[in-house]
């Protein structure tokens, strides 16, 4: 199953171009359905082989598109939301799905809304937030389940693309503050501390990701023993790498599950085993989305070719945010109504693909050898299913937004 371009996406791209319906995002829901089913099966199978329960949450922040979320929700064990807006959005489209509420800076209004929406668990970032959540729960006559998000010490995770823990960070609480939360739990009747959550880094391979999970699990189990607290759940976060340089090289979920289960089995002490949860976002949906546009004009500048495309990083911010070249395929088109404006780069030329914005940072891919490129050709950018349109500065220059197309029936 290709992640760069499928037959269905190629046909859709040609059709959209013919109808002058570009730029567009295309989400192949059947592609996503098969991918999510396979990764969940790999993780659960690895856990079952070791006598452990491994579960998968999916982070809504990766892509809140309703079709994408509904498709992923068919296979995962719940969704993680990180704001009141995400909470309302998911409840509107999927009122029955199990939710976890994470993220820093939760407001009192958001906590009250989450309690009213019967969110299953909360990833609490500080002792102050724990107290505010306790107040919200008691006001509603409820008791809510909490995981303490802890910034576990140990320094930066080697090989990580992004670091969220192990160093000074706004995310999570220091171990001493987690100890204080545990010590104060009897005085907080509205909350039940059921486990630990930590997300230390992103962009890791299976070995690094599993080692990160092992560090979180080991710390959490020691925390539970010190406070004589049974842990029902330990959430080891996500962080699975998506390789934008080699788009067909997928994260090896089976290896990750096997390694994580092995680490978990090594920590067994004869007591009740907590559920281990992982929380991927990008690695679930990135492969099943494409941003499709058209070359408006080819320009030769100081010896280099530039393809100026409809749209740009105000639709697809991922390459600017991560500092990479977005993988792409160029589809030649005929019938362009301005043949006099069709310079030919030649088959061996290196072309930089840019958008319509008035900034030199509006670059989607630099010096790509994609074969012959002409004005009017269609450009399909792959791996655009996560942290793409939803993180883009959409209102800069007030260009129209892209069309959104769903393929398949899985959602």
C-alpha positions in Angstrom: 0.0 0.0 0.0 1.8 3.1 -1.2 2.1 6.1 1.0 3.3 8.4 -1.7 0.5 8.1 -4.2 -2.3 5.5 -4.6 -4.3 4.9 -7.8 -7.4 6.3 -6.2 -5.7 9.5 -5.1 -4.1 10.0 -8.5 -7.4 9.6 -10.3 -9.0 12.0 -7.8 -6.2 14.5 -8.4 -6.8 14.5 -12.2 -10.6 14.8 -11.7 -10.2 17.8 -9.3 -7.8 19.5 -11.7 -10.3 19.0 -14.5 -13.1 20.6 -12.4 -10.9 23.5 -11.3 -11.3 22.3 -7.7 -7.7 22.8 -6.5 -6.1 23.1 -4.1 -7.6 20.3 -2.1 -7.0 17.9 0.7 -7.8 14.3 -0.1 -8.2 11.9 2.8 -8.4 8.2 1.8 -10.5 6.7 4.6 -10.1 3.1 3.4 -6.3 3.6 3.4 -6.5 5.0 6.9 -8.9 2.2 8.0 -6.5 -0.5 6.9 -3.4 1.3 8.4 -5.1 1.9 11.8 -6.5 -1.6 12.0 -3.0 -3.1 11.3 -1.2 -0.9 13.9 -3.7 -1.6 16.6 -3.6 -5.3 15.9 0.2 -5.3 16.0 0.3 -3.5 19.4 -2.4 -5.6 21.0 -1.0 -8.9 19.7 2.4 -8.1 21.1 0.8 -7.3 24.5 -1.3 -10.4 24.5 1.8 -12.6 23.7 3.4 -11.2 26.9 0.3 -11.5 29.0 -0.2 -7.7 29.1 -3.0 -5.4 28.0 -1.7 -2.7 25.5 -4.2 -0.1 24.3 -4.1 2.7 21.8 -5.5 6.2 22.1 -5.4 8.6 19.1 -4.5 12.3 19.6 -7.1 14.5 17.9 -4.7 17.3 17.6 -3.0 15.5 14.7 -6.0 16.0 12.5 -9.5 16.9 13.7 -11.2 16.1 10.4 -14.5 14.3 11.3 -14.0 11.6 8.7 -10.5 10.9 9.8 -11.4 10.8 13.4 -14.5 8.5 12.8 -12.3 6.1 10.8 -9.5 5.9 13.5 -12.1 5.6 16.2 -13.3 2.3 14.7 -10.0 0.7 15.9 -8.5 2.6 18.7 -9.5 2.5 22.4 -10.4 6.1 22.6 -9.4 9.7 21.5 -7.3 12.2 23.4 -8.5 15.9 23.2 -6.4 18.8 24.4 -8.8 21.7 24.5 -12.4 22.6 25.1 -12.8 23.2 21.4 -11.5 19.7 20.6 -13.8 18.2 23.3 -16.9 20.0 21.8 -15.9 19.0 18.2 -15.5 15.3 19.0 -18.6 15.1 21.2 -20.6 16.8 18.3 -19.5 14.2 15.7 -18.9 11.2 17.9 -21.0 11.5 21.1 -20.2 8.0 22.4 -16.5 7.7 21.9 -14.3 7.4 25.0 -12.2 10.4 25.7 -9.1 11.5 27.6 -8.5 15.2 28.2 -4.9 16.3 28.2 -2.9 19.4 27.4 -1.5 22.3 29.4 -3.4 25.4 30.5 -6.9 23.9 31.0 -9.4 26.6 32.0 -12.1 26.2 34.7 -14.7 26.4 32.0 -13.0 23.6 30.0 -12.7 21.4 33.1 -16.4 21.9 33.9 -17.4 21.1 30.3 -15.3 17.9 30.4 -16.9 16.8 33.6 -20.3 17.5 32.1 -19.3 15.5 29.0 -18.3 12.5 31.1 -14.7 12.4 29.9 -13.3 9.1 31.0 -9.8 10.3 32.3 -7.9 13.5 32.7 -4.1 14.0 32.2 -3.5 16.5 34.9 -0.5 18.9 34.4 0.0 20.4 37.9 -1.2 20.3 41.6 -3.1 23.5 40.9 -5.0 21.9 38.0 -5.7 18.8 40.2 -7.3 21.1 42.8 -9.3 22.9 40.2 -10.5 19.7 38.7 -11.5 18.4 42.1 -13.6 21.5 42.6 -15.3 21.1 39.2 -16.0 17.4 39.9 -17.4 18.0 43.4 -19.6 20.9 42.0 -21.1 18.4 39.6 -21.4 15.6 42.2 -18.9 13.5 40.4 -15.7 11.7 41.0 -13.3 11.7 38.0 -10.3 9.5 37.0 -7.0 11.2 36.8 -3.5 10.4 35.5 -0.7 12.6 36.7 1.3 13.9 33.8 4.9 13.8 35.1 8.1 15.3 33.6 10.2 12.4 34.4 13.9 13.2 34.8 16.7 11.8 32.7 17.7 14.5 30.2 16.7 14.8 26.5 15.7 11.6 24.7 18.4 10.8 22.2 17.4 10.9 18.6 14.1 12.9 19.3 12.8 15.4 16.8 10.9 17.2 19.6 11.5 17.1 23.3 8.7 17.6 25.8 10.1 16.1 29.0 13.3 15.1 30.8 14.4 18.7 30.7 12.9 22.0 32.0 9.5 22.2 30.3 6.0 23.7 30.5 4.6 20.2 30.1 3.7 18.0 33.1 4.8 18.3 36.7 8.1 17.6 38.4 8.3 14.3 40.4 8.2 16.2 43.7 4.9 17.8 42.7 3.5 14.4 41.7 4.5 13.1 45.2 2.6 16.1 46.7 -0.4 15.3 44.6 -0.4 11.7 45.8 0.1 12.7 49.4 -2.9 15.1 49.2 -5.3 12.7 47.5 -7.4 11.9 50.6 -8.3 15.6 50.8 -9.5 15.7 47.1 -12.7 13.6 47.1 -13.6 14.7 43.5 -10.6 13.0 41.9 -9.3 9.5 41.9 -5.6 9.2 40.9 -5.4 6.1 38.8 -2.1 6.3 37.1 0.7 8.2 35.4 1.0 9.8 32.0 4.2 11.0 30.4 5.1 12.1 26.9 8.8 12.9 26.7 9.7 13.1 23.1 8.6 12.7 19.5 10.1 11.5 16.2 11.6 8.2 17.6 12.1 4.8 16.0 10.7 1.7 17.5 13.7 1.1 19.7 13.8 4.6 21.1 10.1 4.8 21.5 9.9 1.5 23.4 12.9 2.6 25.6 11.0 5.8 26.3 7.9 3.8 27.3 10.0 1.6 29.6 11.4 4.6 31.4 7.9 6.0 32.0 6.6 2.6 33.2 9.5 2.0 35.5 9.2 5.4 37.1 5.4 5.0 37.4 5.5 1.6 39.1 8.1 2.9 41.6 5.8 5.9 42.2 2.9 3.7 42.9 4.9 1.5 45.3 6.2 4.5 47.3 2.7 5.9 47.8 1.0 2.5 48.3 -1.2 3.3 45.4 -2.6 0.8 42.9 -2.0 2.1 39.3 -4.8 1.1 36.9 -3.1 2.7 33.9 0.2 4.0 32.7 0.2 6.1 29.5 3.6 6.2 27.9 2.7 8.8 25.2 3.3 8.7 21.5 6.4 9.9 19.6 6.4 7.4 16.8 8.5 8.8 13.9 7.1 9.6 10.4 9.9 9.7 7.9 9.2 12.5 5.4 12.5 11.8 3.6 11.5 8.1 2.9 7.7 8.1 2.9 7.3 4.4 2.2 9.3 3.5 5.3 6.6 3.1 7.9 7.0 2.9 11.6 7.3 -0.8 12.6 4.4 -1.2 15.1 5.0 -4.9 15.5 8.6 -4.4 16.6 7.6 -1.5 18.9 4.8 -3.6 20.5 7.2 -6.5 21.1 9.9 -4.3 22.6 7.5 -2.4 24.8 5.8 -5.6 26.0 9.2 -7.1 26.8 10.2 -4.0 28.9 6.8 -4.2 30.7 7.2 -7.9 31.5 10.6 -7.2 33.0 9.0 -4.9 35.5 6.5 -7.5 36.8 6.5 -7.9 40.6 3.6 -10.3 41.0 1.0 -7.5 41.6 -1.9 -6.4 39.4 -0.7 -5.2 36.0 -1.7 -1.7 34.9 -3.1 -1.2 31.5 -0.4 0.3 29.2 -1.7 2.9 26.9 0.1 4.6 24.0 -1.0 7.8 22.4 0.1 8.3 18.7 -1.2 11.1 16.6 1.0 11.8 13.5 1.9 8.1 12.9 -1.8 7.2 12.6 -3.2 9.7 10.1 -0.2 11.2 8.3 0.1 8.5 5.6 -3.6 8.8 4.5 -3.8 12.5 3.6 -2.6 14.3 0.4 -2.5 18.0 -0.4 -3.1 18.5 -4.1 -2.5 21.7 -6.1 -1.5 23.0 -9.5 1.6 24.8 -10.8 0.5 28.3 -11.7 3.8 29.5 -13.2 7.4 28.3 -13.7 10.1 30.9 -13.0 13.9 30.8 -13.7 15.7 32.9 -11.1 19.5 33.2 -11.0 19.9 29.8 -12.6 17.3 27.9 -10.5 13.7 26.8 -11.3 10.8 27.7 -9.1 7.3 26.3 -9.4 4.8 28.7 -8.1 1.7 26.7 -7.0 -1.8 27.5 -6.0 -2.0 27.6 -2.2 1.1 27.1 -0.1 2.2 26.9 3.5 -1.0 28.6 4.6 -2.7 25.3 3.7 0.2 22.9 4.3 2.5 24.3 7.1 4.1 20.9 7.9 7.3 21.5 5.8 7.9 25.0 7.2 7.1 23.8 10.8 9.4 20.7 10.6 12.0 22.1 8.3 11.8 19.4 5.6 10.8 19.0 2.0 7.3 17.6 1.7 7.4 14.5 -0.5 5.6 15.0 -3.8 4.6 13.6 -7.2 4.1 15.7 -10.3 1.3 14.6 -12.6 1.6 15.9 -16.2 -1.6 17.5 -17.5 -2.7 18.3 -21.1 -5.1 20.9 -22.3 -3.6 23.8 -20.5 -5.2 26.8 -22.0 -2.1 29.0 -22.1 0.5 27.0 -24.1 2.7 30.1 -24.5 3.1 30.0 -20.7 4.4 26.5 -20.4 8.1 26.6 -20.1 9.6 23.1 -19.7 12.1 22.5 -16.9 13.5 19.3 -18.6 13.5 15.9 -17.0 16.7 16.4 -14.9 16.0 19.9 -13.4 15.9 20.6 -9.7 12.7 22.5 -8.9 11.7 24.4 -5.7 8.0 24.3 -5.1 6.6 27.4 -3.5 3.1 28.9 -2.8 1.4 32.2 -3.3 2.4 34.0 0.0 4.5 37.1 0.1 7.2 35.6 2.2 10.4 33.6 1.3 9.3 31.0 3.9 6.4 29.9 1.7 8.4 26.8 0.5 6.9 23.3 0.3 9.9 21.5 -1.1 13.4 22.6 -2.2 15.3 21.5 -5.3 13.3 18.4 -6.0 14.1 16.3 -9.1 10.6 15.3 -10.0 11.0 14.9 -13.7 9.7 17.4 -16.3 7.5 20.1 -14.7 5.3 22.5 -16.7 2.8 25.2 -15.7 -0.6 23.6 -15.3 0.8 20.3 -14.0 -0.8 18.8 -10.8 1.4 18.4 -7.7 0.4 15.9 -5.1 2.1 16.3 -1.7 2.0 13.1 0.3 2.1 12.5 4.1 -0.3 15.4 4.6 -2.8 13.7 6.9 -1.4 15.0 10.2 -0.3 18.4 11.5 -1.0 19.9 8.1 -4.1 22.1 7.4 -5.1 22.2 11.0 -1.8 23.9 12.1 -1.6 26.3 9.1 -1.8 30.1 9.2 -4.9 30.0 7.1 -5.8 33.7 7.2 -2.5 35.1 6.0 -3.3 37.0 2.7 -6.9 35.7 2.9 -6.5 33.2 0.1 -9.5 30.8 -0.3 -9.3 27.6 1.7 -8.7 24.2 0.1 -11.5 21.8 -0.8 -11.7 18.7 1.4 -12.4 15.3 -0.3 -13.0 12.0 1.4 -12.3 8.8 -0.5 -13.7 5.4 0.5 -16.5 4.4 2.9 -14.6 3.5 6.1 -15.5 6.7 8.0 
